[in-house]
Amino acid sequence: MKPFCWLLITLAAVAFVVGAALAFGGGHTWMLAPQGYWRGAMGFLAFAIALRLMDERR
């Protein structure tokens, strides 16, 4: 479960960087607006936190 959480955190970081690059780069959007990437990043982080909280081994 821990590697999956790290994968989600990594995906969140990538989505945040892509959103920031699109927002501040002034270029055209790629598939989503920058806000979509930022919302996706927050969703990945929230899901990773929820998985860690549901983990039985503490």
C-alpha positions as CSV (number, residue, x, y, z in Angstrom):
1,M,0.0,0.0,0.0
2,K,2.9,2.3,0.8
3,P,4.3,2.2,-2.8
4,F,0.9,3.0,-4.2
5,C,0.6,6.1,-1.9
6,W,4.1,7.2,-3.1
7,L,2.9,6.8,-6.7
8,L,-0.1,9.0,-6.0
9,I,2.1,11.6,-4.4
10,T,4.4,11.6,-7.3
11,L,1.5,11.9,-9.8
12,A,0.2,14.8,-7.7
13,A,3.6,16.5,-8.0
14,V,3.8,16.0,-11.7
15,A,0.2,17.3,-12.2
16,F,1.0,20.4,-10.1
17,V,4.2,21.1,-12.1
18,V,2.4,20.7,-15.4
19,G,-0.4,23.0,-14.2
20,A,2.0,25.6,-13.1
21,A,4.0,25.4,-16.3
22,L,0.8,25.9,-18.3
23,A,-0.5,28.7,-16.1
24,F,2.8,30.7,-16.0
25,G,4.2,29.6,-19.4
26,G,1.6,31.5,-21.4
27,G,1.3,28.7,-23.9
28,H,-1.7,26.9,-25.0
29,T,-3.4,24.3,-22.8
30,W,-2.8,20.6,-23.2
31,M,-6.0,18.5,-22.6
32,L,-7.0,20.5,-19.5
33,A,-6.9,24.0,-18.2
34,P,-4.2,24.6,-15.5
35,Q,-6.9,24.6,-12.8
36,G,-7.8,21.0,-13.8
37,Y,-4.2,19.8,-13.2
38,W,-4.1,21.5,-9.8
39,R,-7.5,20.0,-8.8
40,G,-6.2,16.6,-9.9
41,A,-3.1,17.1,-7.8
42,M,-5.2,17.8,-4.8
43,G,-7.4,14.8,-5.5
44,F,-4.3,12.5,-5.7
45,L,-3.0,13.9,-2.4
46,A,-6.4,13.5,-0.7
47,F,-6.7,9.9,-1.9
48,A,-3.1,9.1,-0.8
49,I,-3.9,10.5,2.7
50,A,-7.1,8.6,2.9
51,L,-5.3,5.3,2.0
52,R,-2.7,5.9,4.6
53,L,-5.3,6.6,7.3
54,M,-7.2,3.4,6.4
55,D,-4.0,1.3,6.6
56,E,-4.4,-1.1,9.5
57,R,-0.7,-1.3,10.4
58,R,0.3,1.8,12.4
